[in-house]
């Protein structure tokens, strides 16, 4: 009897081990998420960490929809003469995410994001995968600027500390100023020489006033709802809360009582990704993007792996890890959209033919390789 019981116990143990082994192997095969390092987060967030909270929120949300940002920038340049309700009515016809629409009046911001595709995509990827670390990094950068005496109340914006978190709001709720500053100076001596942030130098005449090391351009008139109806940051709990009715264009002059505003935690809407591949397998699975299909699209487009990109001077190495062909896929998707007249006439047929001929010649000369890289987005280029 004892022998039989012992034999049963051995069988049970062997069965448990047999079942546990595949599970252990499966766990090892699970996709891992490469985290952006603190050096990279400081580098990518330094140019925008001192923006007003409401504008910063729209930038980070919109960065998760890179193709729509590029489309919006092209559209805004063609329709630059539209203002007020004409602009809002025209925006209502677009199917972009509300955060992208909210940035259209801020042409210099859209241009910055469009011209630096790799930076924008890294920014959006970091916000998707490391939202808490992104928010903590913004707060640390603001604290450094404040300690250096370069972040304080001005005629353009109000700086307050709430429970240890620094909040930046427009001095006038319906007028937003975009600050202009050199990230390598405003926070004090830059602490990561190998990861210098870029300095977006606006067009001549755009900056009309300086307060110490921070300048401001002309104020951008926004709707009354921008001041309090868009939502708010929950810095302490690492959440971004947005108005539940985000499709009310926040650029409109709509009277909305603050007591009637209902907010919910922001959630990324994968439908606005427009087929652009996510940074890693785990994020693709999280948002229902089939890895095989995404990989097939990139192979079809002919992109090669991109791992690092350069910032002037060219000897400076960057470590914003790029998945295979992501920045290139934005440009390629944009080109495909232009051929389908998605921009209502933006881009001429002769340009499309020229690009097609160049692509054909390239494929003829290099049959085993595809095109890679981004036609814009050279980090460090000054305008």
N, C-alpha and C positions, 0 to 999 in steps of 0.2 A: 504493500500500500504506500509506504513511504517512498519507495523507488518510483512508483507511478506518479505520485504528486511532484516529486523532484523533476521527473521527465517533463511533466506538463509546464512547470515553471520555466524550464529551459526553453521549451518551445515558445512560450509567451514572450520571453525576453528576446529570442531571435526574431520573432515576428515584429516586435516593437522596433528593434534595430533596423530591420528591413524597410519598415515604413518610414522611419526617421531619416534614413540616408537620402532618398530622393528629395525629401523636403529640404534637407540641408543644402543639397546641390542646387535646388531651385532657388533658394534664398541667395546663393552666391551668384546666380545668373541674373538677379534682378538688376535693372538699369540703375546706375548711380548718377547723381546730379552733381556736376562739377560746380562748386560754389565760386562766385567772384570773390577774390581776396579783398581785404580791407584796403590795400593799396589801390586796387582797381575801383572800388566803390568811391573812395575819396576823389580819385582822378575824374571819374565820369560825372559825379554829382557837384563838384566844386563850381562849375560854370553856372549852375542854376539854383544852388542851395539857398541863396539869398533873395530869390524871387518871392513875391507875395504868396502866401499860402494857397490862395484860390488859383493863381496862375500855375504854380508848381504842381498842384493836383491835376489840372487839365493836361499838363505836359507829360506827366508820368503815366496817366491813363492812356493818353493818345499814343504814346510811344509803344504800347503793346499792339497797336494797329498800324504798322509802318507804311503799308501800301496806301492806306487811306490818308495818311499825313502827306505823302508825296502827291497824291491826287489833289488834295485840298490846296497845297501850295501852288501847283500849276493852275488850278481853277481860280484861286484868289488873284494871281498875277494877271490873268486874262480879264477878270471882272473887278479890277481894282477901283473902278469908278462907282461901283455900287456902295451905297451907304444906308444907314438907318433901316427902315422897314423894307426897302427894296433889297438890301443885302440879306436880311432875315428871311424874306419870302423866297429868295433864290436858294438860300441854304436849306429851307424846308424841303426842296425838291431833291436834295441829295440824300443818299442812304448811308452816310457816314455815321460813325458813333458820335453822340452828343459832345464828347470831349474834343473830338477833332473839329466839329463845327464851332465850338467855343473859341478855338485858337485862330480862326480865320481873320478876325480883326487885327491880330497881332502878327503882321506879315513878317517882321524881323525874326520872330520866334519860329514860325513855320519854315522860313528860309534856312535858319540855323539847323533845324532838324532834317530838312530835305538835303542839305549840302553835306551833312555828316551822317550818312546812312548807318555806318557801322556803329558809331557812337549811339545813335538813336535806338538801334536794335538792341545793343547791349544794355542801354538804360531800361528799355521795356522788359527785357528778359530778367534783369535783376529785380525789377519791381514785381514781376510775376513769381519768381522763385525765392526771393529774399526780401520780402516787403518790410519785415521788422528791422532787418539790418540796414536797409535803405533809409528808413525813417530815423533810425539812431544816428546814421552817418550825417544826415541833414542837420540834426540837432547839434552834433559835435562840431560841424563846420560853422554853424551859426555862432556857437559859443566861442570858437576861436576868433571869428571876425569881431565879435563884441568885445572880447578881451583885448584885442588889438586896437580898440577904439574906432573901428570902422563900420559898426552896425549900431545905429541909433535912430531916434525919431527925426524925421525930416518933414518938409512941406509935402512930400509925395507919399510917404508911408509911415505907419505907426508900428513900433517894435515894442512888444510886451512880453513879460515872462509869466507864464501860467503854470504853477506847480513844477517849476524848474525847466519847463519847455518854452522855447522862444517862438513866439508867433509873430508873423509879419502880415500886416493888413494894409490895404490902401487907406490913405488919410481921408479920402473922399470915396464912399462906397461905389459911386458910379463912374469913377475915373481910376484906371489902373496904369501905373508907370512901370516900365520894364527897366530894372537897374542895369547899369553897364559897369563892369569892374574887371580888373585883372586878377584872376584866381591865384596867381603865384605871388601876389603882394597883399591882397586884402585880408588874408587869413594870417599874415605874418610870413616869415621865411618858409617856403614850401618844404615839407618834411620827407617827401619821397622823390629824390632827384631822378630816379629811373622811371617815375610815373608822373610826368608833368601834365597838368590839365591844359586844355586849349583856352585861348582868349578870343572870344568872338568880338571882333572889332566891327561895330555897325558902320553904315555908310556915312560919308562926310555930311555934317550938318544935322545928323540925327540926335546927337547929344547936345542938350541946350543948357545943362547946369550940372555942377559938381558939388558934392559935399565930401570934402576930404578925398578919399580914394574911390568913392562911388559916384557915378554920374547917372543922370536920368534923361531920357528923351521926352518927346511930347506925350502927354497923357492920352491914353486910349479910352474913349467914351464907351462904356458898357451899360447894359440895362440895369435898372434899380435892383433887379433880382440877383445880379451877380454878387452884390455885397453880402447877402446872407442866405440866399435860396439855393445856392449850389450844393451846400453841405458843409462839412468841417472835418478837420483832422482829429483823430483820437491818438495823439502821440504816445500817451502812456501805454495804451493797449495795442499799439501797432495796427490800427485800423484806419481806413479812409471811408468816411460815411458820406453818401451822396443823396441828393433829393430823390425820393421815390419816383417823382415825375420828371425825369431828366430830359424828356423830349420837349419840355417847354424851353425854348431857346433862351439861355441865360443872358443873351445879348439884347433881349427885348426889354422895353420899359413897362414891365408888368408889376403892378402893386401886389405883393404877396406878404401878408403879415407873418412876421417871424414865428408867431405862436402857431401858425397853421402849417409850418414846414415839417414834413415827415421824412426822416432819413433812414437809409438802410446801408449796410456794409457793401462797399463796392465789390462787384464781381466781374471778372473779365468775361466778355462776350465773344466766344470763339467764332461766331458767324462773321464778325467784322475783321477777322484775320485774313480773309480773302485768299486762303490757300497757302499763305506764307508759312513755311515750316517753323516749328518751335525749336528752341535751342538744343534740347536733349530729348532722349526717349521717354524719360519719366514725365516731362511736361507734355509731350505729345499724347501720351496715354491719358494724362489728367484731363486734357481738353478734347479727347475723342478723335485725335488726328492719327490715323493709322500710319504706323512707321513705314510699312512697305510702300504705301501709296506716296508718302512724302519723299521717301528715298528715290522712288521711281521718277517722280517729277524732277528731282534735282539731277538725276542721271540723264533724263531726257534733255534737260536744259544745258547739259555739258559743263557743269561747274566742277572745279577741282577743290579739294579741301583748302580752307583758309584758316590759319591758326593765329597769325599775328599781323598787325598792321603798323605802319610807321607813322611817327609824328615828327615834324621838323624839330631839330635836325635829323636827317635820315639815319644817323647812327643810333638814335634813341629807340630802344626796343619797347614795344607795347605788349601787354599780355591780356588784352580782351579776347578771350578764346571765342572763335566763331565756328558754329557748326558748318557743315559742308554746304557752301553756296547760299547762306541765308541772305546776306546783304546783296549778293548778286541776284538772288531770286526776286528781291523787291524790284530791282531795275528791270529784270526780264519780264516780270508780271506787268510792270508799268508799260513796257514796250508792247506787250501783247494787248493790253487794254487800249493803248493809243491806236493800234491797228484796227481795233473794233469800234473806234470812234466813241470811246467811253468818256472822253473829255469834251465832247461837243465841239470839235473843230480844233482843239489844241494839238499842235503837231501837224506838219504838212505832209502830203503824200510823197513829195520829193525826198523829204528827210527820211521817211520810212524806207523808200527804195534804196537810198544811199546806205542806210544801216544794213539793209538786207544784202546788198552787194558786198559790203565789207565783211559781213558775217560769212557769206559764201566763199569769198576769197580766203578768209582765215581758215575755214574748214578744209579748203582744198590744200592749203599749204601745211596745215597741221592736222592730219586726219585722225591722229590718236589722242588729240587733246581738245578740250572745249575752252570757251572763254571763261575767264574768272575775274574777280575783282569788281570794283564799283566805279562807275564813270565819274561820280562825285564823291565827296566825303573824305577828301584827303585831310586828315587831322593836322591841325597846325597851320593850314592855309589861311592867310589873312585877306580880308576883302578890302 
